[in-house]
Amino acid sequence: MRVTRPSSAEDAIWRAVEEAQCAGWTAKQFKREVAQAWKEQMERQAKWDADTLRK
């Protein structure tokens, strides 16, 4: 099955890539920023999950 309309997640990714390119970021900088943001999001989610389980 071929997707003809991008999802909102795909749109957000492309916007982030375009903004990074406009800001002059290298691919390495972009990867580092994405990895850091993902790590922070996962840490927040893990804390929320742990807090929820304690209730």
C-alpha positions as CSV (number, residue, x, y, z in Angstrom):
1,M,0.0,0.0,0.0
2,R,1.4,3.3,-1.0
3,V,0.8,6.4,1.1
4,T,-0.1,9.4,-0.9
5,R,-0.6,11.9,1.9
6,P,2.1,12.4,4.5
7,S,1.2,12.0,8.2
8,S,1.5,14.9,10.6
9,A,4.6,13.3,12.0
10,E,6.2,13.2,8.6
11,D,5.3,16.8,8.1
12,A,6.8,17.8,11.4
13,I,10.0,15.9,10.6
14,W,10.4,17.7,7.3
15,R,9.7,21.1,8.9
16,A,12.4,20.3,11.5
17,V,14.9,19.3,8.7
18,E,14.1,22.5,6.7
19,E,14.5,24.7,9.8
20,A,17.8,23.1,10.6
21,Q,19.1,23.6,7.1
22,C,18.0,27.3,7.2
23,A,19.8,27.7,10.5
24,G,23.0,26.3,8.9
25,W,23.1,23.1,11.0
26,T,25.2,20.2,9.7
27,A,23.7,16.7,9.5
28,K,25.8,15.8,12.6
29,Q,24.4,18.7,14.6
30,F,20.8,17.8,13.6
31,K,21.3,14.1,14.6
32,R,22.8,15.2,17.9
33,E,19.8,17.5,18.6
34,V,17.3,14.9,17.6
35,A,18.9,12.3,19.8
36,Q,19.0,14.6,22.8
37,A,15.4,15.6,22.3
38,W,14.4,11.9,22.0
39,K,16.4,11.1,25.2
40,E,14.7,13.9,27.1
41,Q,11.3,12.8,25.9
42,M,11.9,9.2,26.9
43,E,13.1,10.3,30.4
44,R,10.0,12.4,30.9
45,Q,7.8,9.5,29.8
46,A,9.6,7.1,32.1
47,K,9.3,9.4,35.1
48,W,5.6,9.9,34.3
49,D,5.1,6.1,34.0
50,A,6.9,5.5,37.3
51,D,4.9,8.2,39.1
52,T,1.6,6.7,37.7
53,L,2.6,3.2,38.9
54,R,3.2,4.5,42.4
55,K,-0.3,5.8,42.7
